[in-house]
Amino acid sequence: MENSGIKSNTPRDVFLHLLNILTFYLSVISFITIYIQYINILFPDPLNFYYTSIANQVRIFTSVLVIAFPVYLLTSWLLGRALKENPRRREFQLRKWLLYFTLFAASVTVIVDLIILVYNFLSGELTLRFLSKVSVVLLVALAVFGYYIWDLRRKDAEISKTPKRLAWAVALVVLGSIAGGFFIVGTPAEQRDRRFDERRVSDLQTLQWRIFDHWRQKEKLPENLAELKDSISGFSAPTDPQTEEPYEYRVLDELTFELCAVFKTSSREFASSRQKTYQENWEHEKGRTCFERTIDPELHKAEYREGVIIPLPADLD
């Protein structure tokens, strides 16, 4: 009667173990991914750095970690309490299979991560970035393997405070990692301001293209943004996404105009040298920034014929 004295060991145990494993993997993967993105920001690669993509990943995996990790701690506490009530539960085949499966899945995760990191290193990634990422993966892997191997080998009657102490230590590390992200990536409010600024730049680019198009067709600049309204296409000049105020537009001379917006952040703070070169025409500081544009008649002289831009004969000389 190996299982005597245990009222329930199938539905409840399966549920708790599966939920525990699922939240464990979500927590580990999220933790590793967050730190890798922190490293990408602290040691940016000029050939492959996109702040928006990094910030999105940090938000996603931080959200996963905030929810999954407390559930993992709760299920671990429930399983630990059940084992304390009846130490024979430790010998259940279900528990051992799931623990070994956890070690196997963790091994696969670590191997895949290391393969990706080695590939990036061979592609020319900075050595410091490579070593930092490898260190994060290896430290997490050693902690996971060390704890679960110790848990499998300890005796039935052994009562240890190690799991409780580790739970508190890991919880503090997770909280510190999330809090540290506010200094590295920025607070949620700061990230929201950057997304609004990206929208403002996109709006100004649209307005610039519409103004050029207006000049091509009518050979003069619009007096105001209201002239860009097109009832057929349904286009209306966009407004500031936060204040809903119209963007500033001024005609400086026959071929020069100016577009202005009020930005919440600086575009130079989280931009690589490659991005700065690519977005040089739209760099902005915090506050009101104006962009002056001058049309080159020889360069932009063209007309629309049946929906296709055809150069005028003068441009073909």
PASEBA-1860 file (N, C-alpha, C; in nm, 3 decimals):
! residues 317
1> MENSGIKS> 0.085/-0.118/0.000/0.000/0.000/0.000/0.089/0.124/0.000 ~ 0.159/0.145/-0.108/0.255/0.255/-0.113/0.188/0.390/-0.102 ~ 0.066/0.397/-0.152/0.000/0.525/-0.156/-0.102/0.544/-0.046 ~ -0.093/0.461/0.059/-0.189/0.473/0.167/-0.172/0.604/0.238 ~ -0.286/0.656/0.286/-0.283/0.783/0.358/-0.290/0.903/0.268 ~ -0.296/0.883/0.136/-0.305/0.992/0.041/-0.443/0.990/-0.022 ~ -0.521/1.093/0.004/-0.659/1.095/-0.041/-0.670/1.124/-0.191 ~ -0.584/1.207/-0.242/-0.594/1.243/-0.383/-0.455/1.263/-0.437
9> NTPRDVFL> -0.424/1.193/-0.547/-0.292/1.206/-0.603/-0.292/1.213/-0.755 ~ -0.406/1.211/-0.818/-0.407/1.213/-0.964/-0.452/1.346/-1.021 ~ -0.578/1.385/-1.010/-0.620/1.511/-1.073/-0.548/1.632/-1.016 ~ -0.544/1.641/-0.885/-0.484/1.758/-0.821/-0.335/1.766/-0.851 ~ -0.265/1.652/-0.840/-0.121/1.651/-0.864/-0.088/1.685/-1.009 ~ -0.164/1.628/-1.102/-0.140/1.657/-1.243/-0.160/1.806/-1.271 ~ -0.269/1.861/-1.219/-0.298/2.002/-1.240/-0.187/2.091/-1.184 ~ -0.148/2.065/-1.058/-0.047/2.150/-0.995/0.089/2.137/-1.062
17> HLLNILTF> 0.128/2.015/-1.097/0.259/1.994/-1.159/0.265/2.056/-1.299 ~ 0.159/2.037/-1.378/0.159/2.094/-1.513/0.158/2.246/-1.508 ~ 0.076/2.301/-1.420/0.072/2.447/-1.407/0.206/2.500/-1.355 ~ 0.267/2.425/-1.263/0.396/2.464/-1.209/0.504/2.465/-1.318 ~ 0.504/2.360/-1.402/0.603/2.352/-1.509/0.581/2.462/-1.612 ~ 0.455/2.483/-1.650/0.425/2.586/-1.750/0.469/2.724/-1.704 ~ 0.432/2.761/-1.583/0.470/2.894/-1.533/0.620/2.903/-1.508 ~ 0.682/2.791/-1.475/0.827/2.790/-1.458/0.897/2.827/-1.588
25> YLSVISFI> 0.857/2.762/-1.697/0.920/2.790/-1.826/0.889/2.931/-1.874 ~ 0.768/2.973/-1.855/0.734/3.111/-1.893/0.821/3.211/-1.815 ~ 0.842/3.183/-1.688/0.921/3.273/-1.604/1.068/3.274/-1.647 ~ 1.125/3.156/-1.671/1.266/3.147/-1.708/1.290/3.212/-1.844 ~ 1.206/3.178/-1.942/1.224/3.236/-2.075/1.208/3.387/-2.072 ~ 1.109/3.434/-1.997/1.087/3.579/-1.988/1.205/3.647/-1.920 ~ 1.254/3.588/-1.812/1.367/3.646/-1.738/1.490/3.658/-1.828 ~ 1.521/3.551/-1.900/1.638/3.553/-1.988/1.620/3.655/-2.100
33> TIYIQYIN> 1.501/3.657/-2.160/1.476/3.749/-2.271/1.486/3.894/-2.227 ~ 1.433/3.924/-2.109/1.439/4.061/-2.058/1.584/4.106/-2.041 ~ 1.666/4.020/-1.982/1.806/4.058/-1.961/1.882/4.070/-2.092 ~ 1.850/3.987/-2.189/1.915/3.999/-2.320/1.881/4.133/-2.384 ~ 1.756/4.175/-2.369/1.717/4.305/-2.426/1.781/4.420/-2.349 ~ 1.798/4.404/-2.218/1.870/4.506/-2.141/2.012/4.519/-2.193 ~ 2.076/4.406/-2.222/2.212/4.407/-2.275/2.216/4.474/-2.411 ~ 2.112/4.449/-2.494/2.106/4.513/-2.626/2.101/4.664/-2.615
41> ILFPDPLN> 2.037/4.715/-2.510/2.029/4.860/-2.491/2.158/4.915/-2.431 ~ 2.213/4.845/-2.332/2.335/4.893/-2.266/2.456/4.885/-2.359 ~ 2.459/4.783/-2.446/2.570/4.767/-2.540/2.513/4.757/-2.682 ~ 2.466/4.868/-2.737/2.398/4.863/-2.867/2.492/4.825/-2.981 ~ 2.439/4.748/-3.073/2.511/4.711/-3.193/2.470/4.808/-3.304 ~ 2.562/4.888/-3.357/2.525/4.986/-3.460/2.469/4.924/-3.587 ~ 2.496/4.793/-3.609/2.443/4.727/-3.728/2.304/4.669/-3.708 ~ 2.261/4.657/-3.583/2.131/4.593/-3.558/2.076/4.643/-3.425
49> FYYTSIAN> 2.024/4.765/-3.427/1.968/4.821/-3.305/1.839/4.895/-3.339 ~ 1.728/4.845/-3.286/1.599/4.908/-3.307/1.530/4.919/-3.172 ~ 1.531/5.039/-3.117/1.482/5.058/-2.981/1.337/5.017/-2.967 ~ 1.254/5.050/-3.067/1.111/5.019/-3.058/1.088/4.870/-3.043 ~ 1.159/4.791/-3.122/1.144/4.645/-3.114/1.192/4.593/-2.978 ~ 1.303/4.646/-2.928/1.355/4.603/-2.798/1.256/4.638/-2.687 ~ 1.204/4.760/-2.690/1.109/4.803/-2.587/0.983/4.719/-2.590 ~ 0.936/4.682/-2.710/0.817/4.597/-2.721/0.841/4.462/-2.657
57> QVRIFTSV> 0.957/4.403/-2.682/0.988/4.272/-2.623/0.999/4.282/-2.472 ~ 1.058/4.390/-2.421/1.068/4.408/-2.277/0.929/4.418/-2.216 ~ 0.838/4.493/-2.279/0.702/4.505/-2.226/0.630/4.370/-2.226 ~ 0.644/4.296/-2.335/0.575/4.168/-2.347/0.622/4.069/-2.240 ~ 0.754/4.051/-2.232/0.806/3.948/-2.141/0.803/3.994/-1.995 ~ 0.804/4.123/-1.970/0.783/4.170/-1.833/0.641/4.139/-1.789 ~ 0.545/4.158/-1.878/0.405/4.125/-1.847/0.390/3.977/-1.817 ~ 0.455/3.893/-1.897/0.450/3.748/-1.874/0.511/3.714/-1.739
65> LVIAFPVY> 0.625/3.774/-1.709/0.695/3.743/-1.584/0.615/3.788/-1.462 ~ 0.552/3.904/-1.471/0.474/3.957/-1.358/0.359/3.864/-1.322 ~ 0.300/3.798/-1.422/0.187/3.708/-1.396/0.233/3.566/-1.369 ~ 0.325/3.515/-1.451/0.363/3.373/-1.442/0.444/3.342/-1.316 ~ 0.534/3.431/-1.277/0.621/3.399/-1.164/0.544/3.384/-1.032 ~ 0.451/3.474/-0.996/0.373/3.451/-0.873/0.293/3.321/-0.876 ~ 0.241/3.285/-0.994/0.167/3.158/-1.004/0.262/3.041/-0.982 ~ 0.384/3.053/-1.035/0.484/2.947/-1.012/0.516/2.933/-0.863
73> LLTSWLLG> 0.533/3.045/-0.795/0.561/3.040/-0.651/0.443/2.979/-0.575 ~ 0.322/3.015/-0.614/0.204/2.962/-0.545/0.192/2.811/-0.563 ~ 0.208/2.763/-0.688/0.198/2.619/-0.712/0.312/2.544/-0.645 ~ 0.431/2.604/-0.641/0.544/2.540/-0.573/0.515/2.528/-0.423 ~ 0.454/2.632/-0.366/0.420/2.627/-0.223/0.314/2.521/-0.195 ~ 0.215/2.508/-0.282/0.111/2.406/-0.264/0.169/2.266/-0.276 ~ 0.257/2.247/-0.373/0.320/2.116/-0.389/0.411/2.085/-0.271 ~ 0.485/2.185/-0.222/0.571/2.165/-0.106/0.492/2.131/0.018
81> RALKENPR> 0.377/2.196/0.036/0.293/2.166/0.152/0.239/2.024/0.145 ~ 0.202/1.979/0.024/0.152/1.842/0.007/0.262/1.740/0.038 ~ 0.385/1.771/-0.005/0.496/1.681/0.024/0.528/1.677/0.173 ~ 0.511/1.789/0.240/0.538/1.794/0.383/0.434/1.713/0.460 ~ 0.308/1.716/0.413/0.202/1.639/0.479/0.223/1.490/0.461 ~ 0.270/1.451/0.345/0.295/1.309/0.319/0.420/1.297/0.232 ~ 0.537/1.272/0.292/0.663/1.266/0.216/0.663/1.159/0.108 ~ 0.571/1.059/0.114/0.568/0.955/0.012/0.532/1.008/-0.126
89> RREFQLRK> 0.472/1.125/-0.128/0.440/1.185/-0.257/0.566/1.211/-0.339 ~ 0.679/1.223/-0.270/0.804/1.250/-0.340/0.845/1.135/-0.431 ~ 0.798/1.016/-0.402/0.834/0.898/-0.481/0.735/0.869/-0.592 ~ 0.635/0.951/-0.609/0.538/0.927/-0.716/0.609/0.934/-0.851 ~ 0.576/0.841/-0.938/0.634/0.840/-1.072/0.593/0.965/-1.150 ~ 0.470/1.011/-1.128/0.423/1.131/-1.195/0.516/1.249/-1.167 ~ 0.548/1.269/-1.040/0.633/1.381/-1.002/0.771/1.369/-1.063 ~ 0.831/1.248/-1.057/0.965/1.230/-1.109/0.969/1.248/-1.261
97> WLLYFTLF> 0.866/1.196/-1.330/0.863/1.212/-1.475/0.856/1.360/-1.513 ~ 0.773/1.433/-1.442/0.757/1.574/-1.475/0.883/1.653/-1.442 ~ 0.950/1.618/-1.333/1.074/1.687/-1.299/1.183/1.660/-1.401 ~ 1.195/1.533/-1.443/1.296/1.502/-1.544/1.260/1.565/-1.679 ~ 1.130/1.571/-1.708/1.089/1.639/-1.830/1.123/1.788/-1.822 ~ 1.112/1.844/-1.702/1.149/1.984/-1.683/1.297/2.005/-1.711 ~ 1.381/1.914/-1.660/1.524/1.924/-1.685/1.554/1.908/-1.834 ~ 1.482/1.816/-1.899/1.504/1.795/-2.043/1.465/1.920/-2.122
105> AASVTVIV> 1.346/1.974/-2.094/1.300/2.093/-2.166/1.391/2.212/-2.139 ~ 1.439/2.224/-2.016/1.533/2.332/-1.984/1.662/2.316/-2.062 ~ 1.706/2.191/-2.078/1.828/2.165/-2.155/1.811/2.210/-2.300 ~ 1.696/2.175/-2.357/1.670/2.214/-2.496/1.666/2.365/-2.510 ~ 1.601/2.432/-2.414/1.593/2.578/-2.418/1.732/2.641/-2.412 ~ 1.816/2.591/-2.322/1.951/2.646/-2.308/2.032/2.621/-2.435 ~ 2.020/2.499/-2.490/2.096/2.466/-2.610/2.057/2.556/-2.726 ~ 1.927/2.577/-2.744/1.880/2.663/-2.853/1.929/2.806/-2.833
113> DLIILVYN> 1.921/2.855/-2.708/1.969/2.990/-2.681/2.117/3.004/-2.712 ~ 2.194/2.905/-2.673/2.338/2.911/-2.698/2.369/2.903/-2.847 ~ 2.292/2.822/-2.921/2.312/2.815/-3.066/2.288/2.951/-3.129 ~ 2.181/3.017/-3.087/2.149/3.149/-3.141/2.258/3.250/-3.107 ~ 2.307/3.243/-2.984/2.411/3.336/-2.942/2.542/3.312/-3.018 ~ 2.576/3.184/-3.039/2.698/3.153/-3.115/2.685/3.199/-3.259 ~ 2.566/3.181/-3.316/2.541/3.227/-3.453/2.559/3.378/-3.463 ~ 2.505/3.450/-3.366/2.521/3.595/-3.367/2.667/3.636/-3.350
121> FLSGELTL> 2.738/3.561/-3.267/2.879/3.590/-3.246/2.958/3.569/-3.376 ~ 2.930/3.459/-3.446/2.998/3.431/-3.572/2.960/3.531/-3.680 ~ 2.845/3.597/-3.661/2.801/3.699/-3.756/2.868/3.833/-3.730 ~ 2.949/3.841/-3.627/3.023/3.963/-3.598/2.968/4.043/-3.483 ~ 2.887/3.983/-3.396/2.834/4.057/-3.282/2.946/4.093/-3.186 ~ 2.932/4.205/-3.119/3.036/4.252/-3.027/3.067/4.148/-2.921 ~ 3.193/4.132/-2.890/3.236/4.031/-2.794/3.176/4.055/-2.656 ~ 3.172/4.180/-2.614/3.116/4.211/-2.482/2.968/4.174/-2.476
129> RFLSKVSV> 2.894/4.204/-2.580/2.753/4.166/-2.587/2.738/4.014/-2.582 ~ 2.822/3.945/-2.657/2.816/3.799/-2.663/2.843/3.737/-2.526 ~ 2.950/3.782/-2.460/2.984/3.727/-2.330/2.877/3.758/-2.226 ~ 2.819/3.876/-2.232/2.715/3.913/-2.137/2.591/3.824/-2.153 ~ 2.551/3.802/-2.277/2.433/3.718/-2.301/2.458/3.573/-2.262 ~ 2.575/3.523/-2.296/2.609/3.385/-2.258/2.610/3.371/-2.106 ~ 2.662/3.471/-2.037/2.667/3.466/-1.891/2.526/3.460/-1.831 ~ 2.434/3.539/-1.885/2.296/3.537/-1.835/2.236/3.399/-1.852
137> VLLVALAV> 2.249/3.341/-1.971/2.189/3.209/-1.998/2.252/3.102/-1.909 ~ 2.383/3.104/-1.895/2.451/3.001/-1.816/2.419/3.013/-1.668 ~ 2.413/3.135/-1.616/2.380/3.153/-1.475/2.239/3.103/-1.444 ~ 2.145/3.135/-1.529/2.008/3.088/-1.508/2.003/2.936/-1.520 ~ 2.074/2.880/-1.620/2.075/2.735/-1.639/2.135/2.663/-1.519 ~ 2.247/2.714/-1.468/2.310/2.651/-1.352/2.219/2.657/-1.230 ~ 2.150/2.769/-1.212/2.059/2.780/-1.098/1.944/2.681/-1.110 ~ 1.888/2.668/-1.230/1.775/2.576/-1.250/1.818/2.432/-1.231
145> FGYYIWDL> 1.927/2.393/-1.297/1.973/2.255/-1.286/2.017/2.221/-1.144 ~ 2.087/2.313/-1.081/2.134/2.288/-0.946/2.019/2.264/-0.849 ~ 1.916/2.348/-0.859/1.804/2.334/-0.765/1.728/2.204/-0.790 ~ 1.694/2.174/-0.914/1.610/2.057/-0.940/1.685/1.927/-0.918 ~ 1.815/1.924/-0.945/1.892/1.803/-0.914/1.900/1.783/-0.762 ~ 1.919/1.892/-0.689/1.920/1.882/-0.542/1.785/1.835/-0.492 ~ 1.678/1.886/-0.550/1.543/1.848/-0.507/1.515/1.700/-0.534 ~ 1.567/1.647/-0.645/1.546/1.505/-0.676/1.627/1.414/-0.585
153> RRKDAEIS> 1.741/1.460/-0.539/1.830/1.373/-0.463/1.808/1.380/-0.313 ~ 1.743/1.482/-0.262/1.730/1.492/-0.117/1.637/1.383/-0.065 ~ 1.656/1.346/0.062/1.583/1.234/0.122/1.439/1.272/0.153 ~ 1.356/1.169/0.168/1.214/1.190/0.195/1.192/1.267/0.324 ~ 1.261/1.227/0.425/1.235/1.284/0.558/1.309/1.417/0.581 ~ 1.387/1.455/0.482/1.466/1.576/0.500/1.377/1.699/0.490 ~ 1.378/1.778/0.595/1.302/1.903/0.596/1.402/2.017/0.583 ~ 1.394/2.089/0.475/1.491/2.194/0.448/1.419/2.326/0.425
161> KTPKRLAW> 1.485/2.432/0.471/1.433/2.566/0.447/1.489/2.627/0.319 ~ 1.568/2.548/0.246/1.629/2.600/0.124/1.527/2.646/0.021 ~ 1.422/2.567/-0.009/1.324/2.616/-0.108/1.262/2.750/-0.071 ~ 1.229/2.766/0.057/1.169/2.893/0.100/1.267/3.008/0.085 ~ 1.391/2.985/0.124/1.491/3.090/0.111/1.518/3.124/-0.035 ~ 1.524/3.019/-0.119/1.545/3.044/-0.261/1.429/3.120/-0.323 ~ 1.308/3.088/-0.279/1.189/3.157/-0.331/1.197/3.306/-0.302 ~ 1.236/3.341/-0.178/1.250/3.482/-0.142/1.362/3.548/-0.222
169> AVALVVLG> 1.474/3.477/-0.237/1.587/3.534/-0.311/1.553/3.557/-0.457 ~ 1.490/3.457/-0.519/1.453/3.471/-0.660/1.349/3.581/-0.677 ~ 1.254/3.589/-0.584/1.151/3.693/-0.592/1.215/3.832/-0.588 ~ 1.315/3.849/-0.502/1.383/3.978/-0.494/1.460/4.008/-0.623 ~ 1.522/3.904/-0.681/1.595/3.923/-0.807/1.499/3.964/-0.918 ~ 1.383/3.896/-0.925/1.284/3.928/-1.029/1.232/4.071/-1.012 ~ 1.198/4.107/-0.888/1.150/4.243/-0.863/1.257/4.346/-0.897 ~ 1.381/4.318/-0.859/1.489/4.409/-0.893/1.512/4.421/-1.042
177> SIAGGFFI> 1.494/4.311/-1.115/1.512/4.312/-1.260/1.406/4.397/-1.327 ~ 1.281/4.384/-1.281/1.172/4.463/-1.338/1.191/4.610/-1.306 ~ 1.228/4.640/-1.180/1.249/4.779/-1.141/1.368/4.839/-1.216 ~ 1.473/4.759/-1.235/1.590/4.808/-1.307/1.559/4.843/-1.451 ~ 1.459/4.774/-1.507/1.421/4.804/-1.644/1.367/4.944/-1.663 ~ 1.310/5.002/-1.555/1.260/5.140/-1.563/1.374/5.238/-1.587 ~ 1.494/5.205/-1.536/1.609/5.293/-1.555/1.678/5.266/-1.689 ~ 1.668/5.143/-1.739/1.735/5.107/-1.863/1.648/5.137/-1.985
185> VGTPAEQR> 1.524/5.089/-1.982/1.433/5.107/-2.095/1.346/5.230/-2.079 ~ 1.314/5.264/-1.954/1.226/5.377/-1.928/1.097/5.330/-1.864 ~ 1.032/5.421/-1.795/0.905/5.389/-1.731/0.798/5.371/-1.836 ~ 0.685/5.308/-1.802/0.575/5.295/-1.898/0.533/5.430/-1.957 ~ 0.533/5.534/-1.876/0.495/5.667/-1.926/0.595/5.717/-2.030 ~ 0.725/5.694/-2.005/0.827/5.738/-2.100/0.819/5.660/-2.231 ~ 0.792/5.530/-2.221/0.778/5.451/-2.342/0.655/5.493/-2.422 ~ 0.549/5.529/-2.352/0.429/5.578/-2.421/0.459/5.710/-2.493
193> DRRFDERR> 0.537/5.796/-2.429/0.574/5.923/-2.494/0.655/5.897/-2.621 ~ 0.744/5.798/-2.618/0.823/5.768/-2.737/0.735/5.716/-2.850 ~ 0.634/5.635/-2.817/0.544/5.587/-2.921/0.462/5.702/-2.979 ~ 0.423/5.796/-2.895/0.353/5.914/-2.947/0.444/5.994/-3.040 ~ 0.573/6.007/-3.005/0.666/6.081/-3.089/0.687/6.010/-3.223 ~ 0.691/5.877/-3.221/0.702/5.804/-3.346/0.581/5.830/-3.435 ~ 0.465/5.840/-3.373/0.344/5.873/-3.448/0.353/6.014/-3.506 ~ 0.407/6.108/-3.430/0.420/6.245/-3.479/0.513/6.251/-3.601
201> VSDLQTLQ> 0.626/6.181/-3.594/0.717/6.178/-3.708/0.648/6.117/-3.830 ~ 0.574/6.009/-3.809/0.500/5.947/-3.919/0.399/6.043/-3.980 ~ 0.330/6.119/-3.895/0.233/6.217/-3.945/0.302/6.325/-4.027 ~ 0.416/6.374/-3.979/0.488/6.479/-4.051/0.540/6.427/-4.185 ~ 0.583/6.301/-4.189/0.627/6.243/-4.316/0.511/6.236/-4.415 ~ 0.393/6.200/-4.365/0.275/6.197/-4.452/0.241/6.335/-4.504 ~ 0.246/6.434/-4.416/0.216/6.571/-4.457/0.318/6.620/-4.560 ~ 0.444/6.588/-4.538/0.547/6.629/-4.633/0.519/6.571/-4.771
209> WRIFDHWR> 0.485/6.443/-4.775/0.458/6.379/-4.904/0.335/6.443/-4.971 ~ 0.232/6.474/-4.892/0.111/6.536/-4.946/0.140/6.677/-4.999 ~ 0.227/6.750/-4.931/0.262/6.885/-4.976/0.339/6.879/-5.107 ~ 0.434/6.784/-5.117/0.506/6.766/-5.243/0.409/6.731/-5.356 ~ 0.316/6.641/-5.325/0.218/6.599/-5.426/0.132/6.718/-5.469 ~ 0.093/6.803/-5.376/0.014/6.922/-5.407/0.094/7.016/-5.500 ~ 0.223/7.033/-5.470/0.307/7.120/-5.553/0.324/7.063/-5.693 ~ 0.339/6.930/-5.703/0.354/6.868/-5.835/0.233/6.893/-5.924
217> QKEKLPEN> 0.116/6.885/-5.863/-0.006/6.897/-5.942/-0.044/7.042/-5.970 ~ -0.022/7.132/-5.873/-0.067/7.271/-5.889/0.046/7.371/-5.901 ~ 0.169/7.321/-5.892/0.288/7.404/-5.906/0.291/7.519/-5.807 ~ 0.237/7.498/-5.692/0.247/7.593/-5.582/0.223/7.521/-5.451 ~ 0.278/7.576/-5.346/0.260/7.516/-5.214/0.122/7.550/-5.159 ~ 0.062/7.461/-5.083/-0.067/7.494/-5.020/-0.049/7.606/-4.917 ~ -0.148/7.690/-4.905/-0.140/7.799/-4.808/-0.155/7.749/-4.666 ~ -0.232/7.642/-4.648/-0.251/7.582/-4.517/-0.278/7.434/-4.535
225> LAELKDSI> -0.277/7.360/-4.425/-0.295/7.215/-4.432/-0.436/7.175/-4.472 ~ -0.531/7.265/-4.454/-0.670/7.234/-4.492/-0.681/7.211/-4.642 ~ -0.593/7.273/-4.723/-0.597/7.255/-4.867/-0.560/7.114/-4.910 ~ -0.500/7.038/-4.819/-0.461/6.900/-4.853/-0.577/6.803/-4.843 ~ -0.688/6.847/-4.790/-0.803/6.759/-4.774/-0.851/6.709/-4.909 ~ -0.874/6.579/-4.918/-0.917/6.516/-5.043/-1.044/6.437/-5.015 ~ -1.155/6.484/-5.066/-1.283/6.418/-5.040/-1.293/6.283/-5.109 ~ -1.218/6.264/-5.218/-1.225/6.136/-5.292/-1.151/6.026/-5.216
233> SGFSAPTD> -1.027/6.056/-5.176/-0.950/5.956/-5.102/-0.984/5.954/-4.954 ~ -1.050/6.061/-4.907/-1.085/6.069/-4.766/-0.973/6.118/-4.678 ~ -0.868/6.175/-4.738/-0.754/6.222/-4.659/-0.784/6.356/-4.594 ~ -0.747/6.366/-4.466/-0.748/6.492/-4.393/-0.617/6.503/-4.319 ~ -0.569/6.624/-4.305/-0.441/6.644/-4.237/-0.447/6.588/-4.095 ~ -0.354/6.501/-4.057/-0.353/6.444/-3.922/-0.324/6.550/-3.818 ~ -0.365/6.523/-3.696/-0.340/6.613/-3.584/-0.254/6.543/-3.480 ~ -0.205/6.620/-3.384/-0.123/6.563/-3.277/-0.201/6.453/-3.205
241> PQTEEPYE> -0.143/6.333/-3.189/-0.217/6.220/-3.130/-0.256/6.240/-2.984 ~ -0.186/6.329/-2.913/-0.219/6.353/-2.772/-0.309/6.475/-2.754 ~ -0.269/6.585/-2.811/-0.345/6.709/-2.790/-0.455/6.730/-2.892 ~ -0.447/6.657/-3.005/-0.541/6.672/-3.116/-0.536/6.812/-3.179 ~ -0.428/6.884/-3.151/-0.407/7.014/-3.214/-0.341/6.993/-3.351 ~ -0.372/7.078/-3.449/-0.309/7.064/-3.580/-0.159/7.090/-3.573 ~ -0.084/7.024/-3.659/0.059/7.049/-3.667/0.083/7.188/-3.729 ~ 0.194/7.249/-3.691/0.227/7.381/-3.745/0.280/7.367/-3.888
249> YRVLDELT> 0.232/7.455/-3.974/0.277/7.457/-4.113/0.291/7.602/-4.157 ~ 0.407/7.635/-4.214/0.430/7.772/-4.261/0.497/7.768/-4.397 ~ 0.453/7.857/-4.487/0.518/7.874/-4.617/0.622/7.984/-4.602 ~ 0.748/7.951/-4.627/0.857/8.047/-4.611/0.886/8.123/-4.740 ~ 0.875/8.056/-4.854/0.882/8.121/-4.985/0.815/8.030/-5.086 ~ 0.835/8.055/-5.212/0.763/7.982/-5.315/0.793/7.832/-5.313 ~ 0.912/7.796/-5.269/0.951/7.655/-5.273/0.990/7.599/-5.136 ~ 0.980/7.677/-5.032/1.024/7.634/-4.899/0.908/7.640/-4.800
257> FELCAVFK> 0.897/7.537/-4.721/0.794/7.533/-4.617/0.852/7.472/-4.491 ~ 0.776/7.481/-4.383/0.822/7.434/-4.253/0.709/7.360/-4.183 ~ 0.743/7.243/-4.125/0.650/7.165/-4.045/0.705/7.156/-3.902 ~ 0.618/7.178/-3.804/0.662/7.178/-3.664/0.572/7.089/-3.580 ~ 0.630/7.033/-3.474/0.556/6.953/-3.377/0.622/6.966/-3.242 ~ 0.547/6.937/-3.138/0.600/6.940/-3.001/0.622/6.795/-2.957 ~ 0.748/6.758/-2.933/0.784/6.621/-2.898/0.807/6.608/-2.748 ~ 0.785/6.488/-2.699/0.802/6.458/-2.557/0.939/6.402/-2.523
265> TSSREFAS> 1.008/6.349/-2.625/1.138/6.286/-2.600/1.237/6.330/-2.707 ~ 1.362/6.287/-2.690/1.466/6.314/-2.789/1.489/6.189/-2.872 ~ 1.496/6.205/-3.004/1.515/6.090/-3.092/1.658/6.038/-3.088 ~ 1.752/6.116/-3.032/1.892/6.077/-3.031/1.928/5.990/-2.912 ~ 1.839/5.980/-2.815/1.873/5.911/-2.691/1.892/5.762/-2.711 ~ 1.805/5.699/-2.790/1.813/5.555/-2.811/1.818/5.527/-2.961 ~ 1.920/5.578/-3.027/1.934/5.554/-3.170/2.078/5.518/-3.202 ~ 2.095/5.418/-3.286/2.230/5.380/-3.328/2.279/5.477/-3.433
273> SRQKTYQE> 2.407/5.468/-3.464/2.464/5.557/-3.565/2.399/5.533/-3.700 ~ 2.363/5.409/-3.728/2.298/5.376/-3.856/2.161/5.441/-3.863 ~ 2.085/5.434/-3.753/1.953/5.495/-3.751/1.963/5.647/-3.759 ~ 2.064/5.705/-3.692/2.079/5.850/-3.695/2.104/5.899/-3.838 ~ 2.183/5.819/-3.913/2.208/5.856/-4.051/2.081/5.844/-4.134 ~ 2.010/5.734/-4.112/1.888/5.708/-4.189/1.778/5.809/-4.157 ~ 1.767/5.851/-4.030/1.660/5.938/-3.987/1.709/6.082/-3.962 ~ 1.818/6.117/-4.027/1.878/6.248/-4.001/1.779/6.361/-4.024
281> NWEHEKGR> 1.695/6.350/-4.127/1.600/6.456/-4.159/1.490/6.471/-4.056 ~ 1.477/6.372/-3.965/1.367/6.376/-3.869/1.416/6.368/-3.724 ~ 1.543/6.400/-3.703/1.592/6.404/-3.565/1.527/6.518/-3.489 ~ 1.495/6.495/-3.364/1.429/6.598/-3.285/1.472/6.589/-3.140 ~ 1.466/6.700/-3.073/1.488/6.706/-2.930/1.353/6.718/-2.860 ~ 1.356/6.714/-2.730/1.233/6.730/-2.653/1.184/6.873/-2.665 ~ 1.055/6.889/-2.693/0.998/7.022/-2.709/0.964/7.050/-2.855 ~ 0.942/7.175/-2.885/0.902/7.216/-3.020/1.019/7.205/-3.116
289> TCFERTID> 0.998/7.131/-3.225/1.101/7.112/-3.327/1.040/7.137/-3.464 ~ 1.110/7.211/-3.547/1.061/7.243/-3.681/1.153/7.180/-3.786 ~ 1.094/7.139/-3.896/1.167/7.076/-4.006/1.144/7.160/-4.131 ~ 1.250/7.218/-4.183/1.240/7.302/-4.302/1.270/7.219/-4.426 ~ 1.184/7.230/-4.525/1.198/7.155/-4.648/1.194/7.251/-4.767 ~ 1.284/7.230/-4.863/1.287/7.310/-4.985/1.274/7.219/-5.106 ~ 1.182/7.251/-5.192/1.158/7.171/-5.312/1.257/7.211/-5.420 ~ 1.320/7.113/-5.481/1.409/7.135/-5.594/1.329/7.113/-5.722
297> PELHKAEY> 1.296/7.219/-5.796/1.211/7.202/-5.915/1.269/7.105/-6.017 ~ 1.401/7.106/-6.034/1.462/7.017/-6.132/1.455/6.871/-6.089 ~ 1.459/6.852/-5.959/1.456/6.715/-5.906/1.315/6.660/-5.896 ~ 1.222/6.746/-5.854/1.086/6.699/-5.826/0.986/6.730/-5.936 ~ 1.034/6.793/-6.046/0.941/6.828/-6.152/0.891/6.701/-6.220 ~ 0.764/6.676/-6.208/0.701/6.559/-6.268/0.552/6.582/-6.267 ~ 0.480/6.503/-6.342/0.335/6.517/-6.343/0.272/6.380/-6.344 ~ 0.146/6.372/-6.296/0.074/6.246/-6.291/-0.006/6.230/-6.421
305> REGVIIPL> 0.013/6.120/-6.487/-0.064/6.088/-6.605/-0.115/5.945/-6.592 ~ -0.244/5.933/-6.577/-0.310/5.803/-6.561/-0.251/5.725/-6.445 ~ -0.224/5.797/-6.335/-0.178/5.732/-6.211/-0.033/5.696/-6.209 ~ 0.045/5.735/-6.312/0.188/5.703/-6.316/0.267/5.832/-6.322 ~ 0.375/5.843/-6.245/0.459/5.962/-6.249/0.550/5.954/-6.371 ~ 0.532/6.050/-6.463/0.610/6.052/-6.587/0.696/6.178/-6.589 ~ 0.827/6.168/-6.605/0.911/6.289/-6.610/0.872/6.378/-6.726 ~ 0.878/6.507/-6.705/0.853/6.601/-6.813/0.968/6.598/-6.912
313> PADLD> 0.947/6.638/-7.038/1.054/6.635/-7.137/1.178/6.710/-7.093 ~ 1.160/6.820/-7.015/1.277/6.899/-6.973/1.370/6.817/-6.886 ~ 1.313/6.718/-6.814/1.397/6.636/-6.724/1.478/6.532/-6.800 ~ 1.443/6.510/-6.929/1.509/6.405/-7.002/1.632/6.456/-7.075 ~ 1.652/6.586/-7.072/1.769/6.643/-7.144/1.899/6.605/-7.072
END
